């Protein structure tokens, strides 16, 4: 029997801790680039490509590793991914080669994506349909806590012990996560695991791909604005740089509250949560664009951005189980890739806006437009769902009428 805390199996908390440990690495480089560039003898933009390498590894790793480990025991797969992640960070901490470091960022992210895909599907397999949103809020909450605590902590360690110290810290934290996985996650041999062909057939529903599009577009809207928040706060809002970490902490706190609320409500009101979240993201992004010169309003808007942007995550992560029940692992891995499409596109679009000569407030304005696209996709999903329900009722009516006609 699986131990539980508050009705949720402890294994899900262990998986969430693993996401926190690895997610810290995904985020910490933003505060370490100048020092890494100087130490490795490359430019800061070249050091920035190390962030892109991680995003690319995440994008590719989720579906590939989900397929390769489809028949593996779930705990064994999670431990192999963690071992590869730890090893990549040990090598990163020891190397003086930019090329090898770039490769290790890709390898680490590749393994992390596999952990996300298998960990997420395992978490939902451990609970009933009425607790999946809550389970995913705990798993995804690991990344949110990494934003709130891991990013500033990793940056602080890098500033005091060097960027290599930050990599050693993440390796140690991930090793501790492996111990938590051993202690909490049961062996869980897949019962009658579907073949790769069966899982691929399970990816056919159009609403699944529409869901991926919603995930990618909403994440693009959020990450485009988030990536340039610090610069906008200093250059446009006029906030002293010493206060920027505190404002960004407010963003992380808002994200933590949002994902907690989203997890509590996603199982009962999944469609409403998405509609409210996308609308809120649009309005908040637009307000940030219009009020970027006013510190008080901007600080409140930054916290609201985190709350509304992350509040939809549990619903986005859990809805695929009802849409594509025949592809539980590949469907979730596709959603992990969709998130990373948004993580890649958001900063890129923001950079294009600045390169075109626009000021920082133009970035959340574009984010508002992208959030509007997410809202249109959500409305389209409602239409498709209504049509599917009408077809189902029609078929049921025909089946009921056939016996009467036969009599």
Buried (B, 14 or more C-beta within 10 A) or exposed (E): EBEBEEEBBBBBBBBBBBBBBBBBBBBBBBBBBEBBBEBBEBEEEBBBBBBBBBBBBBBBBBBBBBBEBBEBBBBBBBBBBBBBBBBBBBBBBBBEEBEEBBBBBBBBBBBBBBBBBBBBBBBBBBBEEEBBBBBBBBBBBBBBBBBBBBBBBBBBBBBEEBBBBBBBBBBBBBBBBBEBBEEBBBEBEBEEBBEBEEBBEBBEBEBBBBBBBBBBBBBBBBBBBBBBBBBBBBEBBEBEEEEBBEBBBBBBBBBBBBBBBBBBBBBEBBBEBBBBBBBBBBBBBBBBBBBBEEBEBBBBBBBBBBBBBBBBBBBBBBBBBEBBEBBBBBBBBBBBBBBBBBBBBBBBBBBEBBEEEEBBBBBBBBBBEBBBBBBEBBEBBEEEBEEEEEEEEEEEEEEEEEEEEEE
